[in-house]
Amino acid sequence: MADDYLRRTAITRPILTDEQKQLLDTTISEWQDACNISSQIGWRTGETRKTYLQDLAYDTVLEKTRLGSQHAILATHQAAAALEGVDELEELDEEYKTSRPNFTATTVKYDTRTMTLFDDETVSLATVDDRIRCDLALPDEEDGYQYQYLNNEDWEVTESTLSRRDGDYYLHLGFRKQKPEKQVERQGDDEDRTVLGVDLGIVNIATTSTAYFASGRELRHRHREFERIRGNLQQTGTQSAHRTIQQMSGRESRYIRDVLHRVANDIIEEALIHDCEYIAVENLRHIRERAPPVKEFHQWAHRQLVDLIEYKADAEGISVEYVDPENTSRRCPECGHTSKGNRVRQAEFECESCDATANADYVGAKNVGWRYVRRGLQSSRRTGEGQLALKSGVVTPNRGFVPSP
């Protein structure tokens, strides 16, 4: 869930000597070992809380790796976060078989104790030996996006990540600042509120109550292709094939994240165009059973998408709220009749009672948003009236459909 800060990442490259690269490579290797040691201890003891796992694993990490004390702490925290993610996945799907997190990514975490940014556009990084200091490769133009964080005192440096990919090194600088006072918090439950409903699906990765459809077909196609090639390489079993699998996984993750970023931006744009103070999405702990072969992938993609929507909405003063999605694909938004028979086919909805027809994902989006509007009616402090944003207007509990001016 969101905290009291807006968080952003600025990516740049450290300009390194060969000796500095060797130090960082060793640090990355020791970091992987530290995370795996912590993961093993947490898995064996069932501990996923950061401070508790730190107490259990800290001494062992210092004994078996060359990391400094602060990097040892960060490694235990990284392992705890991964173990907690496994617990959440098990709660989401009791039948899904999980395994201990294994850290193979060529990355290492930094915080303000292990990394220092200087005004002369250099950075100091802790390694297994001495700290190294190097220049950052920043744009020549002053309007480069990194400068909006580096040159703005409102943004403070927080946890960052150094990664090595295809022989190059990248520094993902983390920044945070206090959230602006939300329009939602100023209005509270005492005013009218406009809600954008969002349905998460497979054919359409997301659909809004304003009739925005984000197709999931290309995502599914690319994922199937990656899986097919990955399977062939795994059968080969050579070291070269293993390296290729790692490179492919990175490309797939970057592609999917880019797609989800664009979808999240589109959803925020829909909310802004229709003056929505709230975005209602389904609670991911209650995701419906969908096509089993793609279930795991889409649950992961939906979680990523909701995280992106949440932090982008924060920046616009929009609140993201969660509702139980039960029967949102079976309830008629026109007459309220709920039946399994209303869902004629995967993409088609036809009400058995009033014969209303619509795209099934669009019906789901309206029902998700409507469920949050109805929740507001039960507030003891409510004096205004909630309304659901549609493409050509809004619908309210008392006034019905109100077209846009």
N, C-alpha and C positions, 0 to 999 in steps of 0.2 A: 504494500500500500504506500501511497505517497506520504512524505514527511513534510516538514515545514520549510523545505528548501527547493528551489529550482536547481536542477543539475544539468550540466552540459559537458561535452567532451570536445576538445580541440586537438586535432591530429597533426603532428609535425615529425620531422626526422632529426635525430641527433647526428652531428657530423663527427665521426669517430676515427681515431687512428687504429692501426692493426692491433696494437697492444691493448687499447681500450675495448676493442671488439672481443678479444680473447678473454678479458676479465668479465665482460658481460655474458659471454657464452657460458663461462664457468658458473657465474651467478645464476643464470637461468637453469642450468642443470641441477645445481644444489637446491634451487627453489622447488623444482619438480620433485626431488627426493623428499624435501621437507613436507610438501603438501601430501605426498603419498604416505609418509610415515604418520602424519596426523590423521589422514583418512583411515588408515588401518586401525589406529587406536580408537577413533570415534566409532568406526563400524563394529569393532569388537565390544566396546562398552555401551553402545547405543546412545552416545552423547553427541548432540548436535548444537548445543549452546556454545557460543564463541568463548566466553570467559571460562567456562567449565572445561572445554576441550583444551584451551590454552594451559590450564593448570595441569592437565593430564599429559600433554604431549610436549610442552615447552622444553623440558630438560633433555628429553630424548632427541629432539630436533637439534639442539645445540651440540649434543654429544656426537651425533652421526653426520652432521653437515658442517660446512664452513661458514654458514650464514651468521650475521651479526644478530644481536638480541632482538632488535626491532623487526628485522625481516623474519625471524623465527616466529614472532608473535603474529605477524601478518599471514604467514603460511598456515598457522593453526586456524586463524579466522577464515581463510579461504576454504580450507577443508570443511569447517563447520557449515559454511554457507552451502557447499555442494551436498553435504549429508542431509541438511535440512530440505534441500530441493528434492532429494530422493524420497523423504518422508511425505512431502506434499504430493508427489506423483503417486505414491501408494494410496494416499487418501482419496485422490482423484479416481483411481481405478484399482480396486483391490485385486483384480486378476492379473494386473500387469507385473511381470517379473522384473525386479530391480536388482542391481548389483552394486558393489562398492565403487564409488567414484575413483577413477584412475586418471592422474594428471599427466598428460603427454604434450600439451600445448607449449610452444616455445615462448613463454611469457614470464614476466615477473612483476609483482605489485610494488608500488612505491607510495609512500605517504609523506607528510611534511617533515618527518624526522629522517627519512632516507633519501629525500629529494629536495633540492632548493632551486627555485627559479630566480635569476638575477635580472636587474633592469637592463643590462647590456646584451640581453637575448642569449644568455648562456644558461646551462643547467648543470648542477652538481648531483651525481648519482652515487649511492652507496653500492659497493661490490663486495666480493668475498675478501678482498684485500683493502686497499685504500679507496677513498672516494675518487671518482674521475670528474673532470669538468670539461665540457665541450660546448661548441656553438650549436644553435638550433637553426635548421633550414626553414626560414620563414619567408613569406612572399615579399617581393620588393615593394609592392604597392601597399600603402598604409590602410587600404580598405580590405585587406585580406581578413577573412572571417576570424582567424585566431586572435587578431588584435582587439576585437571587441571584448575579449575576456582578459587578455594579458594587460591591456592598458586601461582597464576599468576597475576602480577600487571596489565597486559593488560586488565583483566576483572574486571569491577567494579560492586558492588552490586546495584541492582535496585529493583523495586517493586516485592514483594514476597507474597506467600500465605500460611497460616497455615490452614490445613484441619483436620477434625476428621472423621474417617471412621471405623466402626465396633469396636469402643472403643479405637482405636489407633490414634495417632497424627502424621501428616506428615508436614514437612516444605519444600515447593517448593521454593527454593532460586532462584531468578532471577538475571542474570548477563548480562552485555552488554559490547561491545568494538567497537571501530571504525571499519568500514568495510575496508578491504584491497582495494587498488586502483584496480578498475575493469579492466580486460583486454578489456572489451567492451569500457570503457571510453578512454582507450589509443588508440584504433583503430578508434572509432567514426564511421562515415558513409563513411570514405574515403578509407576503405579497404574491401576486401572480407569478408563476414560474413556467417557462417554456422548456419542454423536454424533447430531446432527440433520441429516438429509440434505435438501437443497433442490434441486429441479429448476426450471429457468427455461424458460418456454414462451411460446406465443402465445395459445392459447385460455385457458389459465391462466397469468398472468404469473409465478406462483410456486406451487409445491406442495411440502409438506414430507412427510417420512417418517412424521409423526404424523397425516397425512390432513387437513392444513389446505390449502384451495384458495383462491387469490386470483384471481378471474376477471379476464381481460384484455379481455372483450367491450366494456365501457363505454369503456375506454381506446382500443380500436381504432375504435369508433364515433365518439368525439369527435375523434380524430385525422383520420379520413376526412372529417368535416364541416369541420374547420379547413382541410384540404387543398383541399376543393371550393370553399369560399368564397375561400380565398387565390388559387386559380387564376383564379376569375372576376375578382377585383380586379386581378390582374396583367395580365389582358387589357385591363382598362380603361386602365391606364397613367397615371392622373392623380396629381398630388401628394397629393390627398386620399386616393386609394386606397392609395398607398404608406404614408401615416401610419396608415391603418386596419390595414394588414398588420402594421406594427410593434406596434400596440396588441394585435392579435389574438395575435401571437406571444408577447407577454408574458403574456396571459391563459392561453394554452395551456400555457406552461412552468410557470406557478404551479399550474394545475389538476393537471398530471401529477405535479409534485413533491409536491403534497398527497396524491395517491393513493398514490404510492410511499412516502411517510413512513408512512402508515397500514399499508401492507403490511409494511414493515420492522418497525414496532412489533409487529404481530401475530406475525411470525416470532420476534422476540426473546421475546415472551410464551410462545410454544410451547416455546422452548428452556428458559426458566425453569421452566415448569410441569413439564417432564419431566427437570429436573435435568441439562441438557446442558452439558458443558464446552466442546464444540466444535460449530460449525456448518460443514458441508461443502457447498460450492457448486462448480459446474463452472467450470473455468478459461475465462474469457471469450475468450482467444486461440484457443480450439479449439471455439467454438460451432458446432453442426451447421448444415448447410444447412436452412433452413426456407422458408416461403412468400416468394418473392422480392419481391413488391410491398410487404411490410411488414417486410422484413428489416432495413433500415437503422434504422427507427424503433424496433423492438424491441431491437436490439443497443444502441442508445443508452439505452433505458429500463432494460435489464438492467444496464448499467454503473452508471447512477444508483442503481438499487435496491441493488446489491452495495455501493456506497460507503456508502449509508445504513445497511445492515445492519452493515457493518464498524465504523463509529464508534459506533453504538448498542450493539453487542456489547462494544466496548472498555469502555464505562462499567459493564457488568455483569460484567466479568472473564471473558468468553467469547471464545474464539479462533475466528476465521474462517479456514478452510483451503480449499485449492483442489485439485481432482482433474481428471484428463482425462475428459471426458464420453463418450469413444468407446464406442459400443454400450450405453450406459446405458438407451437406449429399446428395445433388442432383447434384452437378457439377462433370463432368467426368474429372479426373486429366490428362487423356491422350489426349482428343481432346477439352476439354473445354465446351462441350455441357451440358447445365443445364436444367433439367426437373424433375418434380415430378415423372414421370414414370420411371426414372432411378433407383429409390429405389424400387426394386422388392418386397423384404420383409425386415423385421427389420434388418436382418443380411446380406442381399444380395444386391449388387449393380451390375446393368447391363446397360451399356450405350445404349440408343435407337439409337444413331447415329453411333458409331464405334464398338458396341458389346463388348467392354472391360468389363470384369467381375472382381470383387474383393470383399473382405469383406467390408461391409458398414462403419464400424468404422475406418478401415484402410484408406478408401477413405477420410473420414472426417478429420483424422489426417493430411494426405498429403495436403488437401485443406486449413486447418488452417495454417499450416506452409508456404504453397505457398503464401497465402494471405499476410503474413508478408514479405516474400521475395519480392513480387511485390510492396509492399509499399515502400521498399528501393529504387526501381528504380526511384521513383519520387523525391528523395532527390536532391536538387540543389548542395550539396557538395559531392555527390557520385562519386568516380573514380573507385572503384572496382566493383565486381559483387557478389550479394548474391547467396546463394545456399541452397537447401533443403536437409537435411540428410535423406537418405534411408538406408535400411538394407545392400545393396551391393554397395553403392556408393552415389553420390549426383546428383541432377538435377539442372541445371542453366537455366535462361531465354534465354541465347544466345547459349550456347553450348549443351543444352539438357542433356541427362543422361551421367554421367562420372563414370565408374565403379571404385571401390576401387582398389588400387595397389595390 
